[in-house]
Amino acid sequence: MLGFVHRLSLSLPVLGSIVLLSGCATLSKQECLIGDWETIGYNDGVSGYQSDRLASHAKACAKASVAPDYSAWERGRQQGLKQYCTTNNSYNLGKSGRDINNVCPASMASALERANQRGLDYYELESQIDEDNRLIDKYQDEFDKLESGDMLGFDSEKEARARLLSLADEIRKAKRRIYSSERQLDLFNQQDRYRY
C-alpha cells in the first residue's frame, strides 16, 4: 500500500502538468476541423469574451492547419453578447463573485455595473456568513476542548481560562454577524428586481 501511495505522489505533479498544458488550447483539434465558427463565436459571446479571443482560437487551430472564419465567429459572438449583456446575467455573475467583462455597449454599462455590484454585494454577504460559520466551528471545537480540561498548549490554567472566556465572546460576535448578514440577504431577496 505504501508503495502505491509513493508512486501516486510522484505521478501527481506529472498528471497536473498534463492537465494544465491541455487546458491551454481554447479549442480541440476536432472543434477546429468541424469549424462551426458562428457557434464558437456565440459561445464566446455568451461567456463575455473580448474579440481578441479569436487569436487564441487561431493559435489552437494552427496545429490542425485550420484558419478561423472571422466574419462567422464575430456574427456568432455578437449574438452571444446579447445574452451576456443583460442585467440578470450581470447580477448572476456578481452573485458568483465575478465582475462583468467590458464587452457590452457603452449605453448599457451603467445598468450592468449596478446589477453586477448588487450581485457582488450579495456574494460578499454569503461569503461572510460562510467564513463566520467556519470560525464558529473552529472556536466551538477549541472551546469544547478547553472546557473539558485540555490545556491546548497554554502554560497555565489562568491563560486557558482567559482563552475560554474570549472564545465565548468571539462565538457570540460571529453569531451576531451571521444574523445581521442573513437579514441583509433577506432584504436583498425582497428587493431583488434582477431575479426571475
N, C-alpha and C positions, 0 to 999 in steps of 0.2 A: 504494500500500500504506500509506504514511504517513497519507494522508487517512482511510482506513478505520480505522486504529488510533486516530486522534484522535477520529473520530465515535464509535467504540466506547467510548473512555474517557469521553466526555461523556455517553453514554447509560447507562452502568453505574449511576451513582447514581440515576437515574430508575427503572431497572428494579429496583434494590434496594429503593427506596421502595415500589414497587407490590407486590413480593413481601411486604414487611413488613406493609403495610396489609391485603393479602388474607389474611395469616396471623392477623389479629386475630380474625376470626369463628370461633367454635367449631364452627359447622355451616354447610353450604352452604344456599342457598335451596331446592335440591332435597330435601335431607335434612329441612328444616323442613316442606316441603309433604307429603312422604311421611308424616312424623310417627310413625315407629315408635319411640315413646318408651321402650318397655321395652328394646329393643335398644340404643338410645343410652345408656340408664342402665346396661345391662350393660357396654358398652364403657368407660364412665366408671368403673364399679366395678373392672373388671379393671385399669384404669390407676391406680387408687388415688386418684381424685378425691374431695374433700370434697363435702358436699351443696350448698355454695354454687356449685358448677359449673352448676347449673340456671339460676341468674341470668344467667350468661354465655350460655347457650343461648337464654334468653328474649330477651335483647338482640339476639342474632344473628337470631332468627326474627321479631322485631318488624317488620323490613323486609319480610317476606313476609306480614305480618298473621296470624301463627300463634302461638298460645299453647301452651306445653308442657303435657303431661299429667303433673302431679307424681306422682300415685299410680303410674302405669305406669313412669315414669322411676325412681322410688325402688325399686320392686319389682325392676326390672332391675339397678339399682346394687347392691342387697343381694346378688343372685345373683352379680354380678361380683366383689364383695368377697370372696366365698367362695374365688374363685380367687386373688385378690390376697393375702389374709391367710393365706398358707401359709409355713412355714419355708423351703421350696425357693425360692419366689418372692422372699422377703425376702433370702435368701442371694444369689440371682442379681442382684437389684438392687444389692446391695453389690459384687458382682464387677464390675459395670459402673460403679462409682463413685457410686452414688446411695443416698441414705437412704430408708428405708421411710416412707411418709406415715402420719400419725397418724389412721388411719381404721378401724383394726381394734378388735375388742372388747378391753377392758382385761385380761381374763383371758388373752389371748394375747400381750400386749405384751412381756413379759419374754423369752419364747422367740423371738419375731420380732426383737426388738432384738439378741439374742445372735447369731442367724443372720445378720442384716444386718451386724453388726460383724465377724463372721468373713469375710463376703464383702468388706467394705471393707478388711480386713487383707490379703486375697488381692490385691485391686485395687492396694493400696499397694505390695506386693511386685512385682507385674508392672510398675507404673509406674516403680519404682526401677530395675528391670532395663532397661527401655526407655531411661530417662534415662542410665544408665551406659553403655549401648551407643552412644548418641549422643555422649556425652563421649569414649568411646574412639575413635570415628571422627574426631572433631574433633582430639583430641590426636594421633592417629596421623598425620593429614594435616599438622599443624604439625611433628611430629617428623620426618616424611619430608622436608619442605622444608628444615628446619634441617640435617638430616643431609647433604643434597645441597649445602649451601653457601649457601643462601638466607638472608640476614640478617634478613628479615621485619621490617625497621624498627629492629632493635637497633642501638645506637650503636657497639658494639664486639663483637669475636669472643668475648670473655670473657663478655659478657652473653648472647649467643646460645648459647654452650656451657652456661652455667648453666641456661638455659631448657630446653635439650635434655635435660639430666640430670633436671631436675624433671619434665619430661613423662614420661620413662620411669617415674618413681616414681608419677605420677598414673595412668598406664595400669595399672600393677600394682595400685594401690589399687582402681580401678574394677573390674578383673577379679576381685579378691577379694570385693568387694561383690556382684557378679553371682553368683559361686559360692555365697556364703552365702545370697543371696535364692533362688536356684534350689533349694538344699537345703531351705529353709523351705517353698517351694512344693511340693516332693515330699512333705514331711510333711503339709502341708495335704491333698494329694490322697489320701494313705494314710488319714488320719483323718477325711476329709470324710464326714459322715453326712447332709449335706443334698443331695447329688447323687443322681441316679437311676442 
